[in-house]
């Protein structure tokens, strides 16, 4: 932008005052524990004992906060802002305090001298606030701790919010991350008709922690090509150290006006229709400011402002060194705090002239506290969707395909409301959920050709081959008060392990923030799972996401392994109703025996685990001699096959079959809200009988969940032990010792005296395993008896 | 490229024959189980019972393979190729077979009819090869299963290999992933003097699994801007369905010649010096080919070639449907196999005319079997680097800073050889390893300004704020026969959890491939760990990477938690010598007590765990009454403080202190090669005494490792339980019940009768915890007695 007299002198004066106030408040948070308004000369005891925080990015963020206030007020704009740069905490907490939202939500940190002192003291101190945007920050739905997710969150928030502008400050450090780099292409999925707009502000302040940022060190032309290549029209605002900020205020105001005019025009054109659809080249701001702008230019003769040395605390040892203390005071007074605040700490009216009112304030916009906007999701009656089960184990269905019917109905029932989205990395159809395409398309704004199918500008299925973008979209969508489901190949969920962990932390922390309303659960459907990667092989075999998630906050995380189609429906119905939760559902897409009718499935899922009397040989009057437990569709099939062998060959053995859907049931009650009491657990698993547990994933997870139970020393678990390869379904279970024959042998080996008594059966099980090996070597496929096996219910 | 007569007719004929042969061999792998050369008309029994595989990407990959052969031969080029597109297995296995390398390494799959039949049969069948590039593939150092890592691997391979050209085919699907998107900026780190070149080939074949690819659906100008924005000069080769491939052969040959000429010129200019350094705009090929090119144009009236329907098996049900069988036969015969192969299955000479000889063949280049090139890393004598320890617990050092001294020496000693790199996401200095900058710079080819420090074009420290790129660089570097270390904040290692898992799978599989030579270990240094995120807070607290890695192949994974500076040195010395391993080392960067002198540290680390007699109160003649175990620097400090309290206040109690460095020692011997036998384990931990275990991470990991041990029911673990926040170091341990006072109480509660006998001590421990809470509320920092505590050794 060239210099333009966009602003009146009065506006300029007021904006600059607001910005100086934010800069003062940001520096104050890093340094001061007392004397917040410099009523007296600074003394060492006014300085925090430990100087923590990150000054470098703050003045630039403050500039954005100030200028967003102007355009929101001027245009009555419905806008939120995602603060991407790490450690911008002092800036954004200052912004919320100055506009008054902070004090409204935290009355002891009000907009007066005592509140200012508390604002300063709480920053980066025990029991206080962290050094980046976080759940405690009014107006934020994004945590600035782990970098890279800002832009994906912003796009997720904009989806299905046609009146909303989501400004997103992208740090030049975080721009180097994979998640952020992938997110630039999210503009090919944003619908100018039904979605809102995203306005990225690429904040180039030159340095990360200790290194220059790549994007800040490209020749200007190369950066411009890159951003145009991402599909944007870049608008540039550049500030230089030492220069009067007047020109920057004018440039920033002009650039924001151009950007918002463009956005409005694109949306109007698209919404009024007529003419060919053409993807807008949405505007983007490139804001180049010196790192640590307006802070100390030099310290002890070494340049600080504009260098990586301004990243954290630009002026250290101020308590110890009187010269440094004076330098800090000069710096703080350079903002002329007495012009900005009264002696009572209240901001003067001209400082607040640009601040919008009520819910238009960035800290008060309800979209950033999405639970406030959340509506109950309309869920269909499962009766019309469930599969009929006359007899367990006689018919086969693909569980996820049955779920697809349910999701189709949810999509249809939310067609007007548009508050449900399905996201996935190019696998919705591969995961057999394609029924949804009968009622909605895959969102797509890039070019199309005649042979494309199910692509549409207004679709609500989001497919992109970036798990990060899928996860980020969905998080942003949920955090702004909507519903959704992420379907993925099980193995590749670990790609977003860290994002998932951060989301759990957000939910866990938000639960302690009284003014945050609960949001809809983040639901994962992990399918195309470890046991059925017949040709993809070892690289696609990884059931570890469940282990990862179960390490996190027990109030938030849940894991479900429905064993068939109807239980998957019931689990889906449940998880889509939950709040402030992260639910992981693992289910197969391959044909799988139906075990339970809908009513049985409802009961079973409501209990989370249960004894399947019809599958065992237990006598009603006695305790079982052995428990065969199973969790997951393939282990359930193998366990039930083993039970069937035992029933036929050793009818006198009292076998109890237990199926687990809700894995947290295994945990002690005091460790997870779903956990069973010891009494409940013992009633199902006994206290002293051998338990053979066929589990879907890594076997030691079961030990980690059950080690406090009385029966634990007798639990023997079979599961996936990284014995993976390209092979048939049955060979996979044999390689990992999870097959029916091995499970029968495990029973024989663990029930006292049985191995001897049933030596013939044991031998025939060994023989079957040999037969399997020989058969597969010769035929390259599974033996007919396992391929066509049915449970003789 | 416009049409140019780059090739003579004879060359053209030969290249086309080679390409047709690859296409034939690729299709054959998907379909045929017998009659490999169509010696007789196709019958259903010649067709595989289950049709698996991905045809869509193959013809394009084949074109690259064919044309790389030409330029390698013509220029005597030292080149390898990374095959990024997922599921290109049939193409790349065909390439290796046709050039002869496959048969040399797998004599039963030789270049004859029987070998061809086996090549076809083994594809995607049990015990065979997977559907993508994998360790079994000669010439590959990249697994094509999980997408997104190709370009990072390619750059890693090119580092410090000045004579090497690494061609990297990037699929348009994988280009959407975060890891790949971030990798485009790797060109800002590639040194034209000491590094080789990377030639990306962006393969736009239009579709992923079920969706168009974003990059394939950009307007041409926008794509061009994007690629120029990434710093490249794009060269375009476009093929259309149905068109004679002659023009494409000419274009491809011309484009490759231009690209390789440019590369040579850039390198020559940089290496001959003179003139200002200017970052080359390295060439990049955009290869646009129809998906499933040369396959069936239509099936049952529906377009297939050029659509997503060609992604997997373009022609299904060929066994069942005679019409389809005929269509398959017509398709296969369209490659004129009888012109390409003799009746004995041997390729005719003109087919092989372009194939380079010996180690120049893509499948034989030694860089792709890096262990063959690996040299022992020169490691310094630790005596000159270790810290002096007269008495345990009296002096403090920052362990990673001490390690920095060692790494500096390694950097210095490899200055000429250039086979060691340090990678990290902008944290080398933050992690206190900055001593290395005394001998090498941070690699940097983008713009610089005067205030920059330690940036240089030839540096061997790689810093970029993308964990994916760091990991990918290092993997590529190791897989091509060099050494390195990845240092990261502990919390953010999970960002590459899935990459790490795939690397373990590669190593595990490669170990079973007899011709693959062992490579250097992938070493992680996880620091800035969970207990010391005083101001970063909750978002930076995550010790779960250890749990993740310990789920993987026990032959490959190891986890070390050295408790002080000298043990960190010994562990580093060890892991840098290991092969075919993934080592995770967790160590602090904050001042930490020195416990062991160098010789003690060597012994302790060699054993992996041990009793610290000097810290306990055990009598030489008896068994201890309680075991205080600890793993990790902070837990060790707390456990030793607890031991010191017990020693002073309950001198008659026989306490054994055990420190664990090598976590796998806790596993049973049969489950991990480092595991202790039960006898060894019991000798350290006893069979029946209470064990209070202070652990660095999630406490249940210890249960998962020890559940088979006799003493397990008596093991009580304290660790991190997601009770995280912004707070002081001691408050963190208190919040998670890992503090010295809690550990003392745990001892009192678990040694029979002691709680009553030592009720006063128990109360004073409670009092200390109360005092802590009150103090921190008032002062915002830790009590002096914990901040300044020293072990009264």
Interface residues (C-beta under 8 A of the other chain):
Chain A: X33 X49 X50 X52 X53 X87 X121 X124 X125 X126 X127 X128 X129 X130 X131 X132 X134 X143 X144 X145 X146 X147 X148 X173 X174 X176 X177 X178 X179 X180 X181 X182 X184 X185 X188 X208 X209 X210 X211 X212 X213 X214 X217 X218 X219 X222 X223 X224 X225 X226 X227 X228 X229 X230 X231 X303 X306 X307 X426 X427 X428 X429 X430 X442 X444 X446 X447 X448 X449 X451 X452 X455 X463 X464 X465 X466 X467 X468 X469 X491 X492 X494 X495 X497 X498 X501 X502 X505 X508 X509 X534 X535 X536 X537 X538 X539 X540 X542 X544 X547 X548 X551 X552 X553 X698 X700 X701 X703 X704 X707 X712 X713 X722 X724 X725 X726 X727 X728 X731 X776 X777 X780 X781
Chain B: X49 X50 X52 X53 X87 X121 X124 X125 X126 X127 X128 X129 X130 X131 X132 X134 X143 X144 X145 X146 X147 X148 X173 X174 X176 X177 X178 X179 X180 X181 X182 X184 X185 X188 X208 X209 X210 X211 X212 X213 X214 X217 X218 X219 X222 X223 X224 X225 X226 X227 X228 X229 X230 X231 X303 X306 X307 X426 X427 X428 X429 X430 X442 X444 X446 X447 X448 X449 X451 X452 X455 X463 X464 X465 X466 X467 X468 X469 X491 X492 X494 X495 X497 X498 X501 X502 X505 X508 X509 X534 X535 X536 X537 X538 X539 X540 X542 X544 X547 X548 X551 X552 X553 X698 X700 X701 X703 X704 X707 X712 X713 X722 X724 X725 X726 X727 X728 X731 X776 X777 X780 X781
